[in-house]
Amino acid sequence: MVSEVRANASRGDRRRERESGQALVEFALILPLFLAIVVGVIQFGVALNFWLDMQRLANQGARSAAVNCGTGSNQCGGVTLERYLGARTTATPEGQVISGGNTPAVEVCYVPPSQPPPANWSPSIGDAVRVELQEKYRLQAIVGLAKIDLSARATMRLEQLPTSAQLPLRTDQNNWVLTANTVRCRV
């Protein structure tokens, strides 16, 4: 009887010895997947933060354009609104502080009331002005594998005539949102 108990106990010990590395192997199999998920969540958070920065800048730019760059307070920083809303670099110290390494393209455009615009139309009080920022955001941890197209757009009504030198020329049709435009201020 005692010998049977010892035999069964030694059989359990042998089974435990065969399974001693099982947890390590399972962990090694799961670790890459787990790390990929963690890195992906972090990168998504960074991209979301950058998009929120771009959205804030689009709203700030549309508001500045709507009030003619606040001619008394000079909200546009003494340069064109497009340059003011761009990323701060050594070449553009008046730019905005946004996520490092990202330099979104900025467009400030006037939106006509209809397509095509009425004859002799030019932007005036009550017409819309649109600010759009676009960037191909590169995922930092997955070098060269993925880029995400991010864009932010804000539209507001003009509260003052856009006469500030920092705003795009309102009589130039290249600064209007037209279906015929192919380079900038597209519909």
N, C-alpha and C positions, 0 to 999 in steps of 0.2 A: 504494500500500500504506500509506504513512504517512498519507495523507489519510483512508483508511478507518479507521485506528486513532483518529485525531483525531475523526472523525465519531461513532464508537462511544463514545468517552470523553465527548464533549459530550452525547450522548444520555443517558448515566448521570448526568451533572451535572444535566440538566434534570429527570430523574425524581426525584433527591434534592431539588431545589428545590420540586417539587410536593408532596412528602411532609414538608416541614420542620415543619409545624404539627401533624402527626398525633399525636404523643405528648402534646402539650398538650391537644388535644381529647379524647383517650381519658382522660387524667387528670381533666379537668373532668367527664366523664360518670361516672366511678367514684367520685370524691370524696364526693358526698352519701351514697351507699350505704355507703362505708367509714366515714364519720363516724357514721352512724346505728348501725352495728354496734358501734363503739367506745363510743358513749354508752350503748347498750343493755347492753353487758357491764358497764360501770361502774355503771349503775343497778341491775342485777341484784345486783351485789356489795354495794351499799349496802342494798338490801332484805334480802338474806340476813343481813347483819350485824345489822340491826334485829330480824329474826326470832330470831336467836341470842340477842340481848339479852332479848327477851321470853321465850324458853325458859328462860334462866338465872333470870329473875325468877320464873317460874312454879314452877320447882324450888325456889328459895330460899323462896318463900312457902309451898309445900306442906310443906317441912321445918319451917319456923317454926310452922305450924299444928299439925303432928303432935306437936311437943314443947311445945304450949301457949304459944307465943311465948317459950320459954325463960325462964319466970317469974323465975328468979334473975338472968339477964343481960339481960332485956328486949330480945329480938331485934327486936321490932316497933317500936322507937323511940318508945314512949310514945303512939302514935296507933293507929288501927285498922289492921289488916294490909292492908286494901284501899287505904287512903290511903298507907301506907308503901311499897307496891309500885308505886304510880302514879308518873308522871313528876315530876321535880323542877322546880318553877316558883317564881315569887315568892310565889304563894298557898300552895304546898305545899313549903316548903324541906326537909321531912323525906323527900321522895320520892327516887326512884332516878335516877341519871344515865343517860339513854339517848339514842339518836339525836335530835338537835335537831328540834323541831317535832312530835314524835310523843307522843301522850298516850293510851296504850292503856286501855281499860276493863278493870277488874279485878273478878273475882268469886271469893269464897271460899265454898264450899258443902260441906255434909256429904252423903255418899252413903249412902242406906239399903241394907240387904242385899238387898232385893227391891222390886219395884213391884207393888202399893202397899206401903208399909212396914208391918211388923207393928204391931199395936195397941200403944199406949203406948211406941213406940220413940222413943228420943232417942240422939244420938251418944254412944258411950262408947269405951273403949280397945279397939282392934282394928278399929273401923269406919273407913271411908275418908273422907278430906277431899280435896276437889278445888279447885285454883286454876287459873283460866283468865284469860288476857289476850287481848283482841281489839282490832284496829286496822285501819282502812281506810288502807293506806299509799299515799300519792300519789307517783307517780314525779316527781321534781323537775325533770328536764330536759325532760320531755314534759308541760308544764304543762296541766292540765285534760283531758288525753286518756285517762289511765289511772289506775285505783286498783286496788290488790291487797288482797284480804281476807287478813290475816295473823292467825293465832291460835296460841296456845301453851297447852298444858294439862299439868298434872302432878297425879297422884293418889298419896297416901301413906296409910298406916294410922296412926291416932291412937296415940301412945305414952303420952299422958297425957289425962285428962279435959279437954275444951276449956272451961275456966272463966275464962280470961283475958278482961279487958274489951276487949282489942284484937281478939279473934276475934268472928265473928258469933254471935248468941245461939243456942245449940244447941237450944232448945225451940221456936223459931219455924220453922214449916214453910216459910216463904218462903226459908229458908236451906238447905233440903234439895233434893237433885236429885230432882224428881218429874216424871212425865209430864204432870201437870195444870198445872205452872208454865208461864206464857207469857212472863213478863217477865224473870225472872232464875232462875238455877239450873235451866236446862232440861236434859233428858236428852241 
